[in-house]
């Protein structure tokens, strides 16, 4: 029996799923909950050093992320991307304080690499900063050895590809999966080991 190739554009997220008509708002309401001191008090640290400081730091950073996102809604094409970037940066810093329990040093750690067109504009990882600290903590320091373009970043988001690629030259980075069935109605999906980065 040969391999049946079924193209699928979508997300293979693990964990609980929320059914909602506005999934983005549902996710952000869960993120906002993580900024509440009462909720953070229910979390258990992996390490015990500085847990109270980490929770207080996370509460502020996650709250900032939520508020930056809200302010982006009233922004224009000129200002909204910057507030969304700071929303993401603060969200990353907030969750880094919870897991892997690191309070980020000042500075984001990315340098702009200019290009003649927007999608070719890139970011290069610097020697220090939030992004370097995160990648080091999760063991992915080789991820950004070369600059990554805006086109590449967008290509890693399956949800953006549901209507097909938006530009002719855009790279797409699909994940190869294997499906196995034991002859019953259950199908088991897995990502081959050589596909996991």
C-alpha positions in Angstrom: 0.0 0.0 0.0 1.4 3.4 -1.0 1.3 6.7 0.8 -1.9 8.7 0.2 -0.9 12.3 -0.1 -3.6 14.6 1.2 -2.8 18.3 1.1 -4.0 20.1 4.2 -3.6 23.8 5.0 -4.4 24.3 8.6 -3.2 24.1 12.1 -2.2 21.0 14.1 -2.3 22.6 17.5 -2.4 20.4 20.5 -4.3 21.0 23.7 -7.8 22.3 24.5 -9.8 23.8 21.6 -12.2 26.7 22.0 -15.2 26.8 19.8 -16.2 30.3 19.2 -17.4 32.6 16.4 -14.5 35.0 17.0 -11.5 32.8 17.7 -9.0 35.7 17.9 -11.0 37.5 20.6 -11.4 34.2 22.5 -7.6 33.6 22.5 -6.9 37.2 23.6 -9.5 36.9 26.4 -7.5 33.8 27.7 -4.3 35.8 27.4 -5.8 38.7 29.3 -6.8 36.3 32.1 -3.1 35.4 32.4 -2.4 39.1 33.4 -4.6 38.8 36.5 -2.7 38.3 39.8 -5.4 35.9 41.1 -5.0 33.7 38.1 -1.2 33.8 38.3 -1.4 32.8 41.9 -2.8 29.5 40.8 0.2 28.6 38.7 3.0 26.4 40.0 6.6 27.3 39.1 9.0 24.8 37.6 11.8 26.5 39.5 11.2 28.3 42.8 13.7 31.1 42.6 12.1 34.6 42.2 8.6 33.1 41.4 6.8 36.0 43.1 8.9 38.6 41.1 8.3 36.6 37.9 4.6 36.6 38.4 4.4 40.3 39.0 6.6 40.9 36.0 4.5 38.6 33.8 1.2 40.4 35.0 2.5 43.8 33.9 4.0 42.5 30.6 0.9 40.5 29.6 -1.4 43.5 30.5 0.8 45.7 28.3 0.5 43.2 25.4 -3.3 43.2 25.7 -3.4 47.0 25.8 -1.0 47.5 22.9 -3.2 45.1 20.8 -6.3 47.1 21.7 -4.6 50.4 20.8 -3.6 48.9 17.4 -7.3 48.5 16.5 -7.6 52.3 16.4 -4.3 52.8 14.6 -3.7 53.3 11.0 -1.6 51.3 8.6 1.3 53.5 9.6 1.0 53.0 13.4 -0.8 49.7 13.9 2.1 47.4 13.0 4.4 49.0 15.6 1.9 48.6 18.4 1.2 45.0 17.3 5.0 44.4 17.4 5.2 45.8 21.0 2.1 43.7 21.9 3.9 40.5 20.7 7.2 41.6 22.4 5.5 42.1 25.7 3.5 39.0 25.4 6.7 37.0 24.8 8.4 38.7 27.8 5.4 38.0 30.0 5.2 34.3 29.2 9.0 33.9 29.4 8.8 35.0 33.0 6.4 32.1 33.6 8.0 29.5 31.4 11.1 29.2 31.2 11.0 31.7 34.2 13.3 34.3 32.7 12.9 38.1 33.1 14.1 39.5 29.9 16.9 42.0 29.7 16.2 45.4 28.0 16.2 45.3 24.2 14.4 43.2 21.7 17.6 41.9 20.0 16.6 42.3 16.4 18.2 44.4 13.8 16.5 45.7 10.6 17.8 44.5 7.3 16.5 46.9 4.7 15.4 45.7 1.3 13.9 47.3 -1.9 10.4 45.8 -1.2 8.4 45.3 2.0 8.2 41.4 1.8 12.0 41.2 1.4 12.7 43.4 4.5 14.3 41.2 7.1 15.3 40.9 10.8 18.6 39.7 12.0 19.1 38.3 15.5 21.6 40.3 17.6 23.9 39.0 20.2 21.7 40.0 23.1 18.0 40.8 23.7 14.6 39.2 24.3 14.5 37.1 21.1 18.1 35.7 21.7 17.2 34.8 25.3 14.0 33.0 24.3 15.7 31.0 21.5 18.5 30.1 23.8 16.1 29.0 26.5 14.2 26.7 24.2 17.3 25.3 22.5 16.7 26.9 19.1 19.8 29.2 18.8 20.5 28.0 15.2 17.0 29.1 14.1 18.0 32.6 13.0 21.6 32.4 11.8 20.6 34.3 8.7 18.1 37.1 8.4 14.5 36.1 8.1 12.3 38.1 5.8 8.8 39.3 6.3 7.7 36.9 3.5 9.3 34.0 5.3 7.6 35.0 8.6 4.2 35.1 6.9 4.9 31.7 5.2 5.1 30.0 8.6 1.5 31.0 9.5 -0.8 28.2 8.1 -4.0 30.3 8.8 -2.8 32.9 6.3 -2.6 30.3 3.5 -6.2 29.0 3.8 -7.1 30.9 0.6 -3.9 30.0 -1.1 -0.6 31.9 -1.3 -1.0 35.6 -1.7 2.0 36.3 -3.8 3.7 34.4 -6.6 7.2 34.4 -5.1 6.2 33.6 -1.5 7.8 30.6 0.1 5.5 28.1 1.8 6.8 25.9 4.6 4.4 23.0 4.9 4.8 20.4 7.6 4.9 16.8 6.4 2.7 14.4 8.5 2.1 10.7 8.4 -1.4 9.2 8.8 -1.9 5.6 9.9 -5.1 3.6 10.3 -5.6 0.2 11.9 -8.5 -0.6 9.7 -11.0 1.0 12.0 -12.4 4.6 11.8 -9.5 6.1 13.8 -6.7 7.8 11.9 -3.5 8.6 13.7 -1.6 11.7 12.5 2.1 12.2 13.4 4.9 14.4 12.4 8.0 12.4 11.3 11.0 12.9 13.5 13.1 14.4 10.7 10.5 17.1 10.2 10.7 18.4 13.8 13.1 21.3 14.3 
